[in-house]
Structure formats: structure tokens, C-alpha cells
Amino acid sequence: MYSMLSRRDVAQSLDLGPEQFFQDTGSPSGVPQEIAGRIISAVLEVISTCRSLSSLLPRVLSHNKVESIPNIDLYLATSNDLERFIRSMPQYFTISGSHVRRGNSFAEDVFNAAIRKRALEIHPSSNVRKGLAAAALGVPNDLFHVLSQTQIIDSMRDCNRVLDPILDQSRRESVVIGLDCEGVNLGERGGCLTLVQISTWDGKAFLFDAFKNPQLLKGNSSLKKILEHNSILKVIHDCKCDTHALHNEFGVILKNVFDTSIAMTTLMEQLNRYRTYRIGFKALLELLGEGAPHRDDDAIKRKMRHTPDIWKSRPLTEEMIYYAASDALCLVPSLYLKLSSMMTPIWQDYFKWACKKTVNNILKYRQQISYHGINAVDREIRLNE
């Protein structure tokens, strides 16, 4: 075993401020950088109930975040390998005698302040400023601006007309779009998806009326191709309900997802926040300095509560169009740029794995979700992991 950390080493690890977690200050010993985040996260969970160095290895290797890593036994073959790795990450762990403890952890107010400060410091590169300027004209919460930038699509001809250029672009370069869905009781038994919203980098929004024309999500449609495209990144907040509805009702398998909810919980782990939680979309936007996604948010939420099947109403009112389009327009490019820029290389692979695993779990437990609802099944999944 390696010698115990000196008092000075321990003190230095405890004195790290949250701003230092926006860069990879440690060098993972013995494991590739791209899998370090998953191992750190697993160890942090395991040491909440088992802190002994001698007992950690089998529990870490059997953890769901680690067990699926290819050839993990090549990197963590012995307890010494795991201890070496833990010691190389002093910003997350301290060792006292034969016990491992979590390093400096931050309270909610300190964490939130660090995230806000960092978000304000992120500036887009020159090649995306044009898109940001277009998206920011009038700000997404300006009703008339949003309506002027939004098209409602209810025919296959129009669907292919607006989306084929995106498919063509994806053959030449990386493409990032915003994605959101509306419907009635999405993720619940008997739920119904009625609208799919896509936003583009240059501030356009397209609302695809799947309630009026379900064929928009079936067969050889460009919308289905984009949602299932492995090279087009879909930025979405909390993808579980939308993933289930798309697959359960239309057979669409959502691929290549950037889930902003998972991105935020990843940042909580990256900054060593003691307790992670799932943040709502409005709270996330406000935390990152984006403001509310639309005006009169409480008013329209009240209407949705009083009229549960509002998203089956046709024609869509200006208020409904505005609400649906605004959510999608907030996702790209600004929110995506801020979240992706704050994640360090060590945590980016963990984030991609978590997004993919979330989608796969929704598809795996599709029948249970259809019967019990997504919240009940999601709790069961997390309890069993």
C-alpha cells in the first residue's frame, strides 16, 4: 500500500475552490482519461457505505457505472490499482489510514454561484456568433419574434422540405439541433404525443403536428431520419418521457442525445456537490443566466392543468405555438454551448454514457412504463442499480 497522505496534502485537497473543478486538475493514474469520470462517480457512491480500501475494489467493479467499461480489469486489477487511482484524484478523495473519504464538497449556494459565474464567462467562438445573434433577436421570450421564426408543419412535403437541408448538412459537418415534445400525459399510461419541436442553430423553430398527421414520424420521413440519426446531436431536457412516447407510439428510436438535465447532474458530480438532483428546465435556464423561456409561464401552466388535453386542441393558438417553440429555441445554441463548455474531458465520456444509458433503459423497460408510468419505473431502475 502507498503511504498515507501528509497533513499538507490533505489540507490542499480540502482548500480547492469550486472554480478549480472546471479544469481537470488531476491526472488519472493507471486508467484512460475518458473512463475516469465513471470510476470517480462509482467510488463516490460506494464510499458512502463502504470506506475501507481493502473492500472497495469488488464493489466498484460491480457498480453499474463501471462494470460495462470494456477491459476494466486491465486498469483496476488489484486494490493497489484502485488506491493509486484514488490518490491521483485529490480533488475528489482524501485517504486517512485505510479509509477513503469524499474530498471537499460544496453547499448549494456555493455550487450555484460557481455555475452562474462560469456560465457568464463562456463566450461563443466566432463561427457561432452569427447563429447566436440570429437566435437572440428580440430574445426567445419575445412573442412576436418567436412566432415569426416558427413554422407549423403538418404535411410530409413540408416536413421533407425543411429537414432535408439538415440531413444534407450532416453529411458535411456536425449538426446540433434542439428537440422537445408536447402531448397529453407523456410518459404515463395512455399518454399521447401530439407535437415535436425542433430548433436550429440559426434560431428557427419547426413544430411538427404529429396529432394531425402521425405519418410525420413514420416510414421514410425526414423527421424520423433525423431523430434516429447517429450524427445529428439532439439537445433535449429530460429525455425520458419524450423517448418513451416516440418509441411506444411511433416506433422511433431516439439516438445521439445531449440531455441538459443529465448535463447538469454531471456538472454537480464534476464539482463534487455532495447531493445531486434533477433540475427543472426553468430553474436550469435561470441558473445559467438565460432567463425564463417564455412570458406568463405560470398562466399557461395553469391552463395546462385545467385543460389536461390542451395539446390535442386544434388549431394551435398563438399562445400554444409560442410556448412550444420557446422551449426548443432555448436549447440551442446558447444552453448547449454553456453546458458542453463547462464539462471537462474526464467527465464528458461519463455524460455521453449516462445519456445513452438513460435512452436504453427507457427502451428496455418500455412495456413496464406503458403500464405503470415512467416515474414509477424510473424509481425502480434507480433502486436496483
C-alpha positions in Angstrom: 0.0 0.0 0.0 1.1 3.6 -0.6 2.0 5.8 2.3 -0.8 7.9 3.9 -1.3 11.4 2.5 0.5 14.0 4.5 -1.5 16.6 6.5 -0.4 19.2 4.0 -1.6 17.1 1.0 -5.0 16.6 2.7 -5.3 20.3 3.5 -4.5 21.3 -0.1 -7.3 19.0 -1.4 -9.8 20.5 1.1 -8.9 24.1 0.1 -9.9 23.6 -3.6 -12.5 26.2 -4.6 -15.3 25.2 -7.0 -13.8 27.2 -9.9 -10.9 24.7 -10.0 -13.2 21.9 -10.9 -13.8 23.4 -14.3 -10.5 22.0 -15.4 -9.0 18.6 -14.9 -6.5 19.3 -12.1 -5.7 15.6 -11.5 -4.2 13.0 -13.9 -6.0 9.7 -13.5 -3.3 7.1 -12.7 -3.5 3.8 -14.5 -6.7 4.3 -16.4 -7.6 6.2 -19.7 -8.9 9.7 -19.1 -12.1 9.0 -20.9 -13.3 6.5 -18.3 -12.1 8.3 -15.2 -15.4 10.2 -14.6 -17.4 6.9 -14.4 -14.9 5.5 -11.9 -14.9 8.6 -9.8 -18.7 8.7 -9.7 -18.8 5.0 -8.7 -16.2 5.3 -6.0 -18.1 8.3 -4.5 -21.3 6.3 -4.3 -19.6 3.2 -2.9 -17.7 5.1 -0.1 -21.0 6.5 1.2 -21.5 3.0 2.7 -18.0 1.4 2.5 -14.9 3.4 3.1 -12.3 0.6 3.6 -9.7 0.5 0.9 -9.4 -3.3 1.2 -13.1 -3.7 0.5 -13.6 -1.1 -2.3 -12.4 -2.9 -5.4 -15.1 -5.6 -5.9 -17.9 -3.1 -5.1 -16.5 -0.6 -7.6 -16.0 -3.2 -10.3 -19.6 -4.4 -9.9 -21.1 -0.9 -9.9 -23.3 -0.2 -12.9 -21.2 2.8 -13.9 -18.0 0.7 -14.2 -19.0 -2.9 -15.0 -19.7 -2.2 -18.6 -16.4 -0.5 -19.3 -14.5 -2.7 -21.8 -11.4 -4.4 -20.3 -11.8 -2.6 -17.0 -9.9 -5.4 -15.2 -6.8 -4.3 -17.2 -6.9 -1.0 -15.4 -8.2 -1.9 -12.0 -6.8 -5.4 -11.5 -5.9 -5.0 -7.8 -6.7 -2.9 -4.8 -3.4 -1.2 -5.3 -4.5 -0.1 -8.8 -7.7 1.4 -7.3 -5.8 3.1 -4.5 -3.3 4.6 -7.0 -6.2 6.0 -9.0 -7.9 7.4 -5.9 -4.7 9.1 -4.8 -4.3 10.7 -8.2 -7.7 12.5 -7.8 -7.2 14.5 -4.6 -9.9 17.0 -5.6 -12.5 14.2 -5.0 -11.0 12.0 -2.4 -8.9 12.0 0.8 -7.3 9.0 2.4 -6.9 8.7 6.2 -5.3 5.5 7.3 -7.0 2.7 5.4 -10.2 4.7 4.8 -11.3 6.8 1.8 -13.5 9.8 2.2 -15.0 12.3 -0.1 -12.9 15.4 -0.7 -14.2 19.0 -0.3 -17.9 19.2 -1.1 -19.8 22.3 -1.8 -23.1 23.6 -0.4 -25.9 24.5 -2.9 -25.3 28.3 -2.7 -21.6 27.9 -3.4 -22.2 25.5 -6.2 -24.9 27.7 -7.8 -22.7 30.8 -7.6 -19.8 29.0 -9.3 -22.0 27.7 -12.1 -23.5 31.2 -12.7 -20.1 32.8 -12.7 -18.7 30.3 -15.1 -21.7 30.5 -17.4 -21.3 34.2 -17.7 -17.6 33.8 -18.7 -18.3 31.5 -21.6 -18.2 33.3 -24.9 -19.0 31.6 -28.3 -16.3 31.2 -30.8 -16.5 33.5 -33.9 -18.0 30.8 -36.1 -21.2 30.5 -34.0 -21.7 34.2 -33.2 -23.8 34.7 -36.3 -26.2 31.9 -35.2 -26.3 33.3 -31.6 -27.1 36.8 -32.9 -30.0 35.4 -35.0 -31.4 33.4 -32.1 -31.1 36.4 -29.8 -33.0 38.9 -31.9 -35.8 40.1 -29.7 -34.8 37.3 -27.2 -36.7 34.0 -27.3 -39.3 35.3 -24.8 -40.5 37.9 -27.2 -43.8 36.7 -28.5 -43.8 38.3 -31.9 -40.2 37.3 -32.6 -40.8 33.7 -31.7 -43.9 33.5 -33.8 -42.1 35.0 -36.8 -39.3 32.4 -36.5 -41.7 29.4 -36.2 -43.3 27.2 -38.8 -46.0 24.6 -38.2 -45.5 21.5 -40.3 -48.4 19.1 -40.9 -47.6 17.6 -44.3 -44.9 15.2 -45.5 -43.9 17.5 -48.3 -43.2 20.4 -45.9 -41.5 18.1 -43.4 -39.0 16.9 -46.0 -38.6 20.4 -47.4 -37.5 21.9 -44.1 -35.5 18.9 -42.8 -33.7 17.6 -45.9 -31.2 20.5 -45.8 -30.3 19.5 -42.2 -29.8 15.9 -43.4 -27.6 17.2 -46.2 -25.6 19.4 -43.8 -25.0 16.4 -41.6 -23.1 14.7 -44.4 -20.5 17.6 -44.4 -20.3 18.6 -40.8 -21.5 18.1 -37.2 -25.1 19.3 -36.7 -26.7 20.2 -33.4 -30.5 20.8 -33.0 -32.9 21.5 -30.2 -35.6 19.0 -29.5 -38.8 19.0 -27.4 -42.2 17.3 -27.5 -45.6 18.2 -26.2 -48.6 16.0 -25.6 -51.1 14.7 -23.1 -49.7 12.7 -20.1 -46.4 12.0 -21.8 -44.6 9.1 -20.1 -47.8 7.9 -18.4 -50.2 5.1 -19.2 -52.5 6.2 -22.1 -50.3 9.2 -22.9 -50.3 10.8 -26.3 -47.6 12.7 -28.1 -49.0 15.4 -30.3 -46.2 17.8 -31.2 -42.5 17.6 -32.0 -40.5 20.8 -31.8 -37.1 21.2 -33.5 -34.9 24.3 -33.3 -31.9 25.1 -35.4 -28.6 26.8 -34.7 -29.7 29.9 -36.5 -32.8 30.5 -34.4 -35.6 28.8 -36.4 -38.3 26.6 -34.9 -40.4 23.9 -36.6 -43.4 22.4 -34.9 -44.4 19.1 -36.4 -48.0 18.3 -35.8 -48.0 14.5 -35.2 -51.6 14.6 -33.9 -52.9 15.9 -37.2 -50.5 13.8 -39.3 -48.9 10.8 -37.5 -47.1 9.9 -40.7 -44.6 12.6 -40.0 -43.0 10.2 -37.5 -43.3 7.0 -39.6 -41.9 5.3 -42.6 -39.2 7.2 -44.5 -40.0 10.7 -43.2 -37.1 13.1 -42.8 -38.2 13.8 -39.2 -37.9 10.1 -38.3 -34.5 10.0 -40.0 -33.2 13.0 -38.0 -34.4 11.7 -34.7 -32.7 8.3 -35.3 -29.6 9.8 -36.9 -26.4 8.9 -35.2 -24.5 12.0 -36.3 -27.1 14.7 -35.6 -26.9 15.7 -31.9 -30.3 16.3 -30.3 -30.3 18.7 -27.3 -33.2 18.0 -25.1 -34.2 18.5 -21.4 -35.0 15.3 -19.5 -35.4 13.0 -22.5 -37.2 10.1 -20.7 -40.9 10.9 -21.4 -40.2 12.0 -25.0 -38.0 9.0 -25.7 -40.8 6.6 -24.5 -43.6 8.4 -26.3 -41.6 8.5 -29.6 -40.8 4.8 -29.4 -44.1 3.5 -27.9 -46.4 5.4 -30.3 -44.4 5.7 -33.5 -41.5 3.2 -33.3 -38.9 5.9 -33.3 -35.6 5.1 -31.6 -34.1 8.4 -30.4 -30.3 8.5 -30.9 -27.4 10.8 -30.1 -28.9 12.8 -27.3 -27.5 15.7 -25.3 -29.8 15.7 -22.3 -29.4 19.1 -20.4 -30.8 17.6 -17.2 -28.1 14.9 -17.3 -25.5 17.5 -18.2 -26.4 19.4 -15.0 -26.2 16.4 -12.8 -22.9 15.6 -14.4 -21.6 19.1 -13.5 -22.8 18.5 -10.0 -20.6 15.4 -9.8 -17.8 17.2 -11.6 -17.8 19.9 -8.9 -18.1 17.3 -6.2 -21.5 18.6 -5.0 -22.5 16.3 -2.1 -26.0 15.6 -3.3 -27.1 15.7 -6.9 -30.7 16.3 -8.0 -32.6 16.7 -11.2 -33.2 20.3 -12.0 -36.3 21.6 -13.9 -35.9 23.4 -17.2 -37.0 26.8 -16.0 -34.6 26.6 -13.0 -31.8 25.5 -15.2 -32.2 28.4 -17.6 -32.3 30.9 -14.7 -29.2 29.3 -13.1 -27.3 29.7 -16.4 -28.4 33.3 -16.9 -30.7 32.5 -19.7 -33.9 33.9 -18.1 -37.3 32.4 -18.3 -38.1 30.5 -21.6 -41.4 32.4 -22.1 -43.6 35.1 -20.6 -46.5 34.3 -18.4 -45.2 30.8 -17.7 -47.4 30.3 -14.6 -50.5 31.3 -16.6 -50.1 28.8 -19.4 -49.1 26.1 -16.8 -52.4 26.8 -15.1 -54.3 26.3 -18.4 -52.5 23.0 -19.0 -53.6 21.8 -15.5 -57.2 22.9 -16.0 -57.3 21.5 -19.6 -55.2 18.3 -19.5 -55.7 17.6 -23.2 -54.9 21.1 -24.3 -52.2 19.8 -26.7 -54.8 17.9 -28.6 -56.6 21.1 -29.4 -56.5 22.3 -33.0 -55.8 24.8 -34.4 -52.9 25.6 -32.2 -53.3 29.1 -30.6 -50.6 31.7 -30.7 -50.0 31.1 -27.0 -49.5 27.4 -27.6 -47.2 28.0 -30.5 -45.2 30.5 -28.5 -44.9 28.1 -25.5 -43.8 25.1 -27.6 -41.4 27.0 -29.8 -39.7 28.9 -27.0 -38.7 25.8 -25.1 -37.0 24.4 -28.2 -35.3 27.7 -29.1 -33.7 28.0 -25.6 -31.8 24.7 -26.1 -29.5 25.8 -28.9 -27.1 27.3 -29.3 -26.7 29.1 -26.0 -27.7 26.5 -23.4 -25.8 23.8 -25.3 -22.7 25.9 -25.5 -22.7 26.7 -21.8 -23.2 23.2 -20.6 -20.8 21.5 -23.0 -18.1 24.1 -22.3 -18.3 23.5 -18.6 -17.8 19.8 -18.7 -14.1 18.7 -18.6 -12.7 15.8 -20.7 -12.7 13.5 -17.7 -16.5 13.9 -17.3 -17.5 14.2 -21.0 -17.4 10.4 -21.5 -19.4 9.8 -18.3 -22.0 12.3 -19.6 -22.3 10.5 -23.0 -22.6 7.2 -21.3 -25.3 8.5 -18.9 -27.3 9.9 -21.8 -27.1 6.7 -23.8 -27.9 4.5 -20.8 -31.0 6.6 -20.0 -32.4 6.2 -23.5 -31.6 2.5 -23.5 -33.3 2.0 -20.1 -36.5 3.7 -21.5 -36.5 1.3 -24.5 -35.6 -1.7 -22.3 -38.5 -1.1 -19.9 -41.0 0.1 -22.5 -43.7 -2.3 -21.5 -43.5 -1.6 -17.8 -43.5 2.1 -18.4 -46.6 1.8 -20.6 -48.4 0.1 -17.7 -47.0 1.8 -14.6 -45.8 5.2 -15.9 -42.3 6.5 -16.3 -41.9 7.9 -12.8 -42.6 4.6 -11.0 -40.4 2.6 -13.3 -37.6 5.2 -13.2 -37.6 5.0 -9.4 -37.4 1.2 -9.6 -34.5 1.3 -12.0 -32.5 3.6 -9.7 -33.2 1.5 -6.7 -32.0 -1.6 -8.4 -28.7 -0.1 -9.7 
